[in-house]
């Protein structure tokens, strides 16, 4: 498993992974606390939502229905890391996943304060949130909206990012030359996050599956793909630690933003390069 911040891969990766500006490098821990940053209070509103329907309307959570299907999960080309192997066939049941990463405005509405390294941008993804923080947001947002929210599984995330059986290398394209039209990565981000959906979506209509911020998924991080897991809807137990991160971020290279790339970190870790998107337990 490529553990973001792990020393064990530092020597092997130092020749191919330049240290990103601001985004966590492979040689250093992802946690980048800014002691001088002050949390922003929740913005004043004309009234607090009272019903689940009002909360759903206030938060504006948008989900995309992803059809059931099969795909080849993982990678085995020259850019692949060992934890992306072996490539294996996976079947995924239909599900719903967030059209965008959870934004700063959505986080503040539920949690009351903005933890982000790059605050002041309501439509930018919230970041500096741990896996544990994401679970607390999910618990509160589920209670307020009446929706059964969760993080997507790793298999669901990769299937959605690849466009199902299309097997795209990045979300929306196979072309490195075209990647800048779909993603904020080290070459075009100017060292920060950007408002969601400013780049082209992938074939399912999902924004920023590649780049902007890494995304927590539900799974724990095994060292490689477990051959004992079921072919249908596989998921490594969430009891494992660290937890999986997917999608790359604003400070990482195209190689580390591939749909097959698997990062990980402790569930308590926070970084200005890590956020999340939601899924629904039982799609209505």
ZADO-1210 file (C-alpha; in nm, 4 decimals, padded with zeros to 6 digits):
<atoms>
<atom x="00.0000" y="00.0000" z="00.0000" code="UNK" pos="1"/>
<atom x="00.1318" y="00.3431" z="-00.0924" code="UNK" pos="2"/>
<atom x="00.0922" y="00.5148" z="00.2421" code="UNK" pos="3"/>
<atom x="00.0987" y="00.8885" z="00.1972" code="UNK" pos="4"/>
<atom x="00.3795" y="01.0029" z="00.4190" code="UNK" pos="5"/>
<atom x="00.5392" y="00.6609" z="00.4581" code="UNK" pos="6"/>
<atom x="00.9167" y="00.6449" z="00.4765" code="UNK" pos="7"/>
<atom x="00.9244" y="00.2910" z="00.3373" code="UNK" pos="8"/>
<atom x="00.8655" y="00.4074" z="-00.0197" code="UNK" pos="9"/>
<atom x="01.0634" y="00.7308" z="-00.0030" code="UNK" pos="10"/>
<atom x="01.3771" y="00.5993" z="-00.1697" code="UNK" pos="11"/>
<atom x="01.1901" y="00.4069" z="-00.4349" code="UNK" pos="12"/>
<atom x="00.9763" y="00.7069" z="-00.5265" code="UNK" pos="13"/>
<atom x="01.2211" y="00.9940" z="-00.4862" code="UNK" pos="14"/>
<atom x="01.3361" y="00.9724" z="-00.8468" code="UNK" pos="15"/>
<atom x="00.9857" y="00.9928" z="-00.9907" code="UNK" pos="16"/>
<atom x="00.7868" y="01.1991" z="-00.7418" code="UNK" pos="17"/>
<atom x="00.8951" y="01.5621" z="-00.7049" code="UNK" pos="18"/>
<atom x="00.7818" y="01.7101" z="-00.3756" code="UNK" pos="19"/>
<atom x="00.4608" y="01.9006" z="-00.4527" code="UNK" pos="20"/>
<atom x="00.4294" y="02.2598" z="-00.3372" code="UNK" pos="21"/>
<atom x="00.1968" y="02.2622" z="-00.0383" code="UNK" pos="22"/>
<atom x="00.0464" y="01.9184" z="-00.1025" code="UNK" pos="23"/>
<atom x="00.1906" y="01.6410" z="00.1122" code="UNK" pos="24"/>
<atom x="00.5005" y="01.4756" z="-00.0331" code="UNK" pos="25"/>
<atom x="00.5595" y="01.0978" z="-00.0182" code="UNK" pos="26"/>
<atom x="00.8513" y="01.1544" z="00.2176" code="UNK" pos="27"/>
<atom x="00.6523" y="01.3509" z="00.4734" code="UNK" pos="28"/>
<atom x="00.3383" y="01.2979" z="00.6745" code="UNK" pos="29"/>
<atom x="00.0216" y="01.4246" z="00.5134" code="UNK" pos="30"/>
<atom x="-00.0782" y="01.6131" z="00.8263" code="UNK" pos="31"/>
<atom x="00.0067" y="01.9783" z="00.7644" code="UNK" pos="32"/>
<atom x="-00.1421" y="02.1777" z="01.0491" code="UNK" pos="33"/>
<atom x="-00.1457" y="02.5559" z="01.0179" code="UNK" pos="34"/>
<atom x="-00.1307" y="02.6863" z="01.3718" code="UNK" pos="35"/>
<atom x="-00.2052" y="03.0397" z="01.2574" code="UNK" pos="36"/>
<atom x="-00.5260" y="02.9520" z="01.0758" code="UNK" pos="37"/>
<atom x="-00.8438" y="03.0521" z="01.2551" code="UNK" pos="38"/>
<atom x="-01.1617" y="02.8527" z="01.2106" code="UNK" pos="39"/>
<atom x="-01.4359" y="03.0480" z="01.0383" code="UNK" pos="40"/>
<atom x="-01.7753" y="03.0697" z="01.2064" code="UNK" pos="41"/>
<atom x="-02.0796" y="02.9527" z="01.0192" code="UNK" pos="42"/>
<atom x="-02.2211" y="03.2299" z="00.7989" code="UNK" pos="43"/>
<atom x="-02.5346" y="03.4035" z="00.9155" code="UNK" pos="44"/>
<atom x="-02.8523" y="03.2661" z="00.7624" code="UNK" pos="45"/>
<atom x="-03.2114" y="03.3847" z="00.7432" code="UNK" pos="46"/>
<atom x="-03.3262" y="03.0824" z="00.9400" code="UNK" pos="47"/>
<atom x="-03.2203" y="02.7356" z="01.0440" code="UNK" pos="48"/>
<atom x="-03.3824" y="02.4546" z="00.8444" code="UNK" pos="49"/>
<atom x="-03.6406" y="02.2714" z="01.0541" code="UNK" pos="50"/>
<atom x="-03.7354" y="01.9668" z="00.8495" code="UNK" pos="51"/>
<atom x="-03.5399" y="01.6992" z="00.6650" code="UNK" pos="52"/>
<atom x="-03.6748" y="01.8342" z="00.3368" code="UNK" pos="53"/>
<atom x="-03.5547" y="02.1851" z="00.4230" code="UNK" pos="54"/>
<atom x="-03.2121" y="02.0493" z="00.5146" code="UNK" pos="55"/>
<atom x="-03.1866" y="01.8587" z="00.1866" code="UNK" pos="56"/>
<atom x="-03.2771" y="02.1756" z="-00.0010" code="UNK" pos="57"/>
<atom x="-03.0336" y="02.3891" z="00.2037" code="UNK" pos="58"/>
<atom x="-02.7389" y="02.1537" z="00.1581" code="UNK" pos="59"/>
<atom x="-02.8104" y="02.0939" z="-00.2085" code="UNK" pos="60"/>
<atom x="-02.6483" y="01.7524" z="-00.2104" code="UNK" pos="61"/>
<atom x="-02.6553" y="01.6132" z="-00.5644" code="UNK" pos="62"/>
<atom x="-02.6156" y="01.2444" z="-00.6385" code="UNK" pos="63"/>
<atom x="-02.5611" y="01.0598" z="-00.9650" code="UNK" pos="64"/>
<atom x="-02.7109" y="00.7151" z="-01.0214" code="UNK" pos="65"/>
<atom x="-02.4404" y="00.4731" z="-01.1346" code="UNK" pos="66"/>
<atom x="-02.5644" y="00.1575" z="-01.3100" code="UNK" pos="67"/>
<atom x="-02.4517" y="-00.1888" z="-01.2050" code="UNK" pos="68"/>
<atom x="-02.1689" y="-00.3361" z="-01.4074" code="UNK" pos="69"/>
<atom x="-01.8314" y="-00.5084" z="-01.4259" code="UNK" pos="70"/>
<atom x="-01.4839" y="-00.3671" z="-01.4725" code="UNK" pos="71"/>
<atom x="-01.1160" y="-00.4517" z="-01.4384" code="UNK" pos="72"/>
<atom x="-01.0018" y="-00.3028" z="-01.1080" code="UNK" pos="73"/>
<atom x="-00.6369" y="-00.2093" z="-01.0562" code="UNK" pos="74"/>
<atom x="-00.3465" y="-00.1554" z="-01.2934" code="UNK" pos="75"/>
<atom x="-00.0405" y="-00.3440" z="-01.4149" code="UNK" pos="76"/>
<atom x="00.1289" y="-00.1031" z="-01.6562" code="UNK" pos="77"/>
<atom x="00.4662" y="00.0652" z="-01.6099" code="UNK" pos="78"/>
<atom x="00.3161" y="00.3395" z="-01.3909" code="UNK" pos="79"/>
<atom x="00.1370" y="00.1027" z="-01.1544" code="UNK" pos="80"/>
<atom x="00.2464" y="00.0538" z="-00.7947" code="UNK" pos="81"/>
<atom x="00.2470" y="-00.2912" z="-00.6357" code="UNK" pos="82"/>
<atom x="-00.0631" y="-00.2201" z="-00.4273" code="UNK" pos="83"/>
<atom x="-00.2621" y="-00.1657" z="-00.7501" code="UNK" pos="84"/>
<atom x="-00.2018" y="-00.5292" z="-00.8501" code="UNK" pos="85"/>
<atom x="-00.3240" y="-00.7732" z="-00.9532" code="UNK" pos="86"/>
<atom x="-00.5803" y="-00.6454" z="-01.2007" code="UNK" pos="87"/>
<atom x="-00.8986" y="-00.8330" z="-01.1196" code="UNK" pos="88"/>
<atom x="-01.2574" y="-00.8508" z="-01.2379" code="UNK" pos="89"/>
<atom x="-01.5133" y="-00.6845" z="-01.0102" code="UNK" pos="90"/>
<atom x="-01.8923" y="-00.6591" z="-01.0239" code="UNK" pos="91"/>
<atom x="-02.0556" y="-00.3524" z="-00.8706" code="UNK" pos="92"/>
<atom x="-02.4248" y="-00.3188" z="-00.7866" code="UNK" pos="93"/>
<atom x="-02.6043" y="00.0024" z="-00.8795" code="UNK" pos="94"/>
<atom x="-02.5445" y="00.2877" z="-00.6375" code="UNK" pos="95"/>
<atom x="-02.5506" y="00.6645" z="-00.6029" code="UNK" pos="96"/>
<atom x="-02.2457" y="00.8834" z="-00.5510" code="UNK" pos="97"/>
<atom x="-02.2051" y="01.2569" z="-00.4988" code="UNK" pos="98"/>
<atom x="-02.1723" y="01.4641" z="-00.8140" code="UNK" pos="99"/>
<atom x="-01.9110" y="01.6736" z="-00.6327" code="UNK" pos="100"/>
<atom x="-01.6850" y="01.6598" z="-00.3337" code="UNK" pos="101"/>
<atom x="-01.8455" y="01.7967" z="-00.0162" code="UNK" pos="102"/>
<atom x="-01.7986" y="02.1732" z="-00.0252" code="UNK" pos="103"/>
<atom x="-01.6965" y="02.4170" z="00.2440" code="UNK" pos="104"/>
<atom x="-02.0479" y="02.5657" z="00.2536" code="UNK" pos="105"/>
<atom x="-02.2050" y="02.2222" z="00.3025" code="UNK" pos="106"/>
<atom x="-01.9576" y="02.1359" z="00.5768" code="UNK" pos="107"/>
<atom x="-02.0144" y="02.4654" z="00.7630" code="UNK" pos="108"/>
<atom x="-02.3936" y="02.4282" z="00.7436" code="UNK" pos="109"/>
<atom x="-02.3726" y="02.0934" z="00.9231" code="UNK" pos="110"/>
<atom x="-02.0637" y="02.1245" z="01.1430" code="UNK" pos="111"/>
<atom x="-02.0555" y="02.4979" z="01.2187" code="UNK" pos="112"/>
<atom x="-01.6899" y="02.5796" z="01.1447" code="UNK" pos="113"/>
<atom x="-01.4597" y="02.5587" z="00.8441" code="UNK" pos="114"/>
<atom x="-01.1405" y="02.3557" z="00.9017" code="UNK" pos="115"/>
<atom x="-01.0022" y="02.4168" z="00.5515" code="UNK" pos="116"/>
<atom x="-00.6492" y="02.5270" z="00.4710" code="UNK" pos="117"/>
<atom x="-00.8007" y="02.7335" z="00.1880" code="UNK" pos="118"/>
<atom x="-01.1094" y="02.8953" z="00.3491" code="UNK" pos="119"/>
<atom x="-01.3276" y="03.1674" z="00.2076" code="UNK" pos="120"/>
<atom x="-01.4466" y="02.9655" z="-00.0935" code="UNK" pos="121"/>
<atom x="-01.7927" y="02.8236" z="-00.0335" code="UNK" pos="122"/>
<atom x="-01.7879" y="02.6133" z="-00.3512" code="UNK" pos="123"/>
<atom x="-01.4379" y="02.4731" z="-00.2996" code="UNK" pos="124"/>
<atom x="-01.4087" y="02.1261" z="-00.1501" code="UNK" pos="125"/>
<atom x="-01.3728" y="02.1169" z="00.2255" code="UNK" pos="126"/>
<atom x="-01.0321" y="01.9818" z="00.3257" code="UNK" pos="127"/>
<atom x="-00.8201" y="01.9242" z="00.6342" code="UNK" pos="128"/>
<atom x="-01.0837" y="01.6708" z="00.7370" code="UNK" pos="129"/>
<atom x="-00.9910" y="01.3264" z="00.8621" code="UNK" pos="130"/>
<atom x="-01.1712" y="01.0004" z="00.7864" code="UNK" pos="131"/>
<atom x="-01.3069" y="01.0232" z="01.1406" code="UNK" pos="132"/>
<atom x="-01.4293" y="01.3786" z="01.0740" code="UNK" pos="133"/>
<atom x="-01.6029" y="01.2605" z="00.7572" code="UNK" pos="134"/>
<atom x="-01.7841" y="00.9936" z="00.9579" code="UNK" pos="135"/>
<atom x="-01.9064" y="01.2551" z="01.2050" code="UNK" pos="136"/>
<atom x="-02.0308" y="01.4750" z="00.9199" code="UNK" pos="137"/>
<atom x="-02.2100" y="01.1730" z="00.7721" code="UNK" pos="138"/>
<atom x="-02.3743" y="01.0933" z="01.1061" code="UNK" pos="139"/>
<atom x="-02.5002" y="01.4488" z="01.1539" code="UNK" pos="140"/>
<atom x="-02.6010" y="01.5098" z="00.7909" code="UNK" pos="141"/>
<atom x="-02.7893" y="01.1798" z="00.7792" code="UNK" pos="142"/>
<atom x="-02.9870" y="01.2755" z="01.0894" code="UNK" pos="143"/>
<atom x="-03.0678" y="01.6209" z="00.9520" code="UNK" pos="144"/>
<atom x="-03.1622" y="01.5191" z="00.5977" code="UNK" pos="145"/>
<atom x="-03.3172" y="01.1776" z="00.6576" code="UNK" pos="146"/>
<atom x="-03.0779" y="01.0292" z="00.4021" code="UNK" pos="147"/>
<atom x="-02.8648" y="00.7222" z="00.4809" code="UNK" pos="148"/>
<atom x="-02.5305" y="00.8681" z="00.3834" code="UNK" pos="149"/>
<atom x="-02.1918" y="00.6942" z="00.3738" code="UNK" pos="150"/>
<atom x="-01.8571" y="00.7053" z="00.1985" code="UNK" pos="151"/>
<atom x="-01.8317" y="00.5088" z="-00.1270" code="UNK" pos="152"/>
<atom x="-01.6411" y="00.1839" z="-00.1209" code="UNK" pos="153"/>
<atom x="-01.3099" y="00.1718" z="-00.3024" code="UNK" pos="154"/>
<atom x="-01.4550" y="-00.0480" z="-00.5783" code="UNK" pos="155"/>
<atom x="-01.7510" y="00.1858" z="-00.6264" code="UNK" pos="156"/>
<atom x="-01.5214" y="00.4870" z="-00.6400" code="UNK" pos="157"/>
<atom x="-01.2913" y="00.3377" z="-00.9051" code="UNK" pos="158"/>
<atom x="-01.5823" y="00.2081" z="-01.1128" code="UNK" pos="159"/>
<atom x="-01.7465" y="00.5520" z="-01.1097" code="UNK" pos="160"/>
<atom x="-01.4209" y="00.7341" z="-01.1841" code="UNK" pos="161"/>
<atom x="-01.3329" y="00.5071" z="-01.4770" code="UNK" pos="162"/>
<atom x="-01.6749" y="00.5541" z="-01.6339" code="UNK" pos="163"/>
<atom x="-01.7726" y="00.1930" z="-01.5667" code="UNK" pos="164"/>
<atom x="-01.6407" y="-00.0538" z="-01.8200" code="UNK" pos="165"/>
<atom x="-01.4748" y="00.2258" z="-02.0190" code="UNK" pos="166"/>
<atom x="-01.1634" y="00.1753" z="-01.8050" code="UNK" pos="167"/>
<atom x="-01.0425" y="00.5340" z="-01.8406" code="UNK" pos="168"/>
<atom x="-00.7007" y="00.6116" z="-01.6938" code="UNK" pos="169"/>
<atom x="-00.8188" y="00.9399" z="-01.5413" code="UNK" pos="170"/>
<atom x="-01.1765" y="01.0512" z="-01.4780" code="UNK" pos="171"/>
<atom x="-01.2929" y="01.1674" z="-01.8194" code="UNK" pos="172"/>
<atom x="-00.9916" y="01.0922" z="-02.0351" code="UNK" pos="173"/>
<atom x="-00.7075" y="00.8572" z="-02.1265" code="UNK" pos="174"/>
<atom x="-00.4941" y="01.1406" z="-02.2607" code="UNK" pos="175"/>
<atom x="-00.2355" y="01.3122" z="-02.0424" code="UNK" pos="176"/>
<atom x="-00.2451" y="01.6051" z="-02.2857" code="UNK" pos="177"/>
<atom x="-00.6201" y="01.6426" z="-02.2228" code="UNK" pos="178"/>
<atom x="-00.6068" y="01.5930" z="-01.8451" code="UNK" pos="179"/>
<atom x="-00.5995" y="01.9647" z="-01.7685" code="UNK" pos="180"/>
<atom x="-00.9516" y="01.9946" z="-01.9055" code="UNK" pos="181"/>
<atom x="-01.0792" y="01.7509" z="-01.6431" code="UNK" pos="182"/>
<atom x="-00.8640" y="01.7941" z="-01.3335" code="UNK" pos="183"/>
<atom x="-00.6763" y="02.0305" z="-01.1030" code="UNK" pos="184"/>
<atom x="-00.3326" y="01.8753" z="-01.0448" code="UNK" pos="185"/>
<atom x="00.0181" y="02.0087" z="-00.9864" code="UNK" pos="186"/>
<atom x="00.0585" y="02.1515" z="-01.3376" code="UNK" pos="187"/>
<atom x="-00.2455" y="02.3800" z="-01.3378" code="UNK" pos="188"/>
<atom x="-00.3767" y="02.4273" z="-00.9823" code="UNK" pos="189"/>
<atom x="-00.1539" y="02.7216" z="-00.8803" code="UNK" pos="190"/>
<atom x="-00.0969" y="02.5467" z="-00.5488" code="UNK" pos="191"/>
<atom x="-00.4517" y="02.5387" z="-00.4119" code="UNK" pos="192"/>
<atom x="-00.8015" y="02.3952" z="-00.4376" code="UNK" pos="193"/>
<atom x="-01.0630" y="02.5315" z="-00.6782" code="UNK" pos="194"/>
<atom x="-01.4456" y="02.5496" z="-00.6856" code="UNK" pos="195"/>
<atom x="-01.6047" y="02.2176" z="-00.7736" code="UNK" pos="196"/>
<atom x="-01.7248" y="02.1485" z="-01.1276" code="UNK" pos="197"/>
<atom x="-01.5070" y="02.4113" z="-01.2964" code="UNK" pos="198"/>
<atom x="-01.3531" y="02.1315" z="-01.5034" code="UNK" pos="199"/>
<atom x="-01.5295" y="01.8908" z="-01.7374" code="UNK" pos="200"/>
<atom x="-01.7119" y="01.6011" z="-01.5678" code="UNK" pos="201"/>
<atom x="-01.6499" y="01.2394" z="-01.6600" code="UNK" pos="202"/>
<atom x="-01.8935" y="01.0296" z="-01.8642" code="UNK" pos="203"/>
<atom x="-02.1180" y="00.9749" z="-01.5591" code="UNK" pos="204"/>
<atom x="-02.1363" y="01.3501" z="-01.4963" code="UNK" pos="205"/>
<atom x="-01.9108" y="01.3375" z="-01.1882" code="UNK" pos="206"/>
<atom x="-01.6883" y="01.6375" z="-01.1215" code="UNK" pos="207"/>
<atom x="-01.3335" y="01.6369" z="-00.9865" code="UNK" pos="208"/>
<atom x="-01.2989" y="01.2616" z="-00.9448" code="UNK" pos="209"/>
<atom x="-00.9442" y="01.3288" z="-01.0592" code="UNK" pos="210"/>
<atom x="-00.7557" y="01.6038" z="-00.8766" code="UNK" pos="211"/>
<atom x="-00.8616" y="01.8973" z="-00.6569" code="UNK" pos="212"/>
<atom x="-00.8473" y="01.6914" z="-00.3336" code="UNK" pos="213"/>
<atom x="-00.7834" y="01.3298" z="-00.2454" code="UNK" pos="214"/>
<atom x="-01.1035" y="01.1565" z="-00.1334" code="UNK" pos="215"/>
<atom x="-01.1526" y="00.9242" z="00.1602" code="UNK" pos="216"/>
<atom x="-01.3388" y="00.6016" z="00.0837" code="UNK" pos="217"/>
<atom x="-01.4962" y="00.3609" z="00.3295" code="UNK" pos="218"/>
<atom x="-01.2403" y="00.0797" z="00.3015" code="UNK" pos="219"/>
<atom x="-00.9462" y="00.0103" z="00.5251" code="UNK" pos="220"/>
<atom x="-00.6102" y="-00.0346" z="00.3566" code="UNK" pos="221"/>
<atom x="-00.4789" y="-00.3839" z="00.2973" code="UNK" pos="222"/>
<atom x="-00.1280" y="-00.4112" z="00.1483" code="UNK" pos="223"/>
<atom x="-00.2693" y="-00.5261" z="-00.1835" code="UNK" pos="224"/>
<atom x="-00.5912" y="-00.6572" z="-00.3278" code="UNK" pos="225"/>
<atom x="-00.7177" y="-00.9465" z="-00.1178" code="UNK" pos="226"/>
<atom x="-00.7868" y="-01.2533" z="-00.3324" code="UNK" pos="227"/>
<atom x="-01.0345" y="-01.3779" z="-00.0711" code="UNK" pos="228"/>
<atom x="-01.2677" y="-01.0809" z="-00.1149" code="UNK" pos="229"/>
<atom x="-01.5853" y="-01.1469" z="-00.3133" code="UNK" pos="230"/>
<atom x="-01.5930" y="-01.0548" z="-00.6804" code="UNK" pos="231"/>
<atom x="-01.9216" y="-00.8732" z="-00.6259" code="UNK" pos="232"/>
<atom x="-01.9132" y="-00.5466" z="-00.4303" code="UNK" pos="233"/>
<atom x="-01.5761" y="-00.6126" z="-00.2631" code="UNK" pos="234"/>
<atom x="-01.4624" y="-00.3971" z="00.0282" code="UNK" pos="235"/>
<atom x="-01.1722" y="-00.4288" z="00.2663" code="UNK" pos="236"/>
<atom x="-01.2997" y="-00.3985" z="00.6238" code="UNK" pos="237"/>
<atom x="-01.3278" y="-00.0449" z="00.7603" code="UNK" pos="238"/>
<atom x="-01.1734" y="-00.1839" z="01.0788" code="UNK" pos="239"/>
<atom x="-00.8368" y="-00.1872" z="00.9015" code="UNK" pos="240"/>
<atom x="-00.6114" y="00.1126" z="00.9472" code="UNK" pos="241"/>
<atom x="-00.4976" y="00.3184" z="00.7610" code="UNK" pos="242"/>
<atom x="-00.7860" y="00.4146" z="00.5326" code="UNK" pos="243"/>
<atom x="-00.7857" y="00.4441" z="00.1540" code="UNK" pos="244"/>
<atom x="-00.7511" y="00.7737" z="-00.0367" code="UNK" pos="245"/>
<atom x="-00.8395" y="00.8075" z="-00.4050" code="UNK" pos="246"/>
<atom x="-00.8213" y="01.0556" z="-00.6923" code="UNK" pos="247"/>
<atom x="-00.5045" y="01.2599" z="-00.6486" code="UNK" pos="248"/>
<atom x="-00.4977" y="01.6259" z="-00.5504" code="UNK" pos="249"/>
<atom x="-00.4063" y="01.9786" z="-00.6539" code="UNK" pos="250"/>
<atom x="-00.0377" y="01.9292" z="-00.5703" code="UNK" pos="251"/>
<atom x="00.0277" y="01.5798" z="-00.7066" code="UNK" pos="252"/>
<atom x="00.1376" y="01.4560" z="-01.0454" code="UNK" pos="253"/>
<atom x="-00.0749" y="01.2890" z="-01.3119" code="UNK" pos="254"/>
<atom x="00.0723" y="00.9514" z="-01.2159" code="UNK" pos="255"/>
<atom x="-00.0641" y="00.9861" z="-00.8632" code="UNK" pos="256"/>
<atom x="-00.4024" y="01.0992" z="-00.9925" code="UNK" pos="257"/>
<atom x="-00.4727" y="00.7892" z="-01.2031" code="UNK" pos="258"/>
<atom x="-00.8011" y="00.6143" z="-01.1333" code="UNK" pos="259"/>
<atom x="-00.6127" y="00.3040" z="-01.0168" code="UNK" pos="260"/>
<atom x="-00.3819" y="00.4855" z="-00.7726" code="UNK" pos="261"/>
<atom x="-00.4316" y="00.3890" z="-00.4085" code="UNK" pos="262"/>
<atom x="-00.3091" y="00.6207" z="-00.1347" code="UNK" pos="263"/>
<atom x="-00.3747" y="00.5764" z="00.2350" code="UNK" pos="264"/>
<atom x="-00.3422" y="00.7431" z="00.5704" code="UNK" pos="265"/>
<atom x="-00.4438" y="00.7040" z="00.9343" code="UNK" pos="266"/>
<atom x="-00.8144" y="00.7755" z="00.9930" code="UNK" pos="267"/>
<atom x="-00.7220" y="01.0707" z="01.2159" code="UNK" pos="268"/>
<atom x="-00.4943" y="01.2350" z="00.9554" code="UNK" pos="269"/>
<atom x="-00.5796" y="01.5772" z="00.8138" code="UNK" pos="270"/>
<atom x="-00.4355" y="01.7696" z="00.5224" code="UNK" pos="271"/>
<atom x="-00.5150" y="02.0565" z="00.2917" code="UNK" pos="272"/>
<atom x="-00.5083" y="01.7969" z="00.0150" code="UNK" pos="273"/>
<atom x="-00.7757" y="01.5612" z="00.1549" code="UNK" pos="274"/>
<atom x="-01.1551" y="01.5826" z="00.1384" code="UNK" pos="275"/>
<atom x="-01.4377" y="01.3414" z="00.0546" code="UNK" pos="276"/>
<atom x="-01.7585" y="01.2837" z="-00.1381" code="UNK" pos="277"/>
<atom x="-02.0729" y="01.1054" z="-00.0276" code="UNK" pos="278"/>
<atom x="-02.2728" y="00.8044" z="-00.1326" code="UNK" pos="279"/>
<atom x="-02.6094" y="00.6694" z="-00.0169" code="UNK" pos="280"/>
<atom x="-02.6624" y="00.3395" z="00.1647" code="UNK" pos="281"/>
<atom x="-02.9985" y="00.2582" z="00.0083" code="UNK" pos="282"/>
<atom x="-03.0678" y="00.4722" z="-00.3001" code="UNK" pos="283"/>
<atom x="-03.4280" y="00.5959" z="-00.2930" code="UNK" pos="284"/>
</atoms>
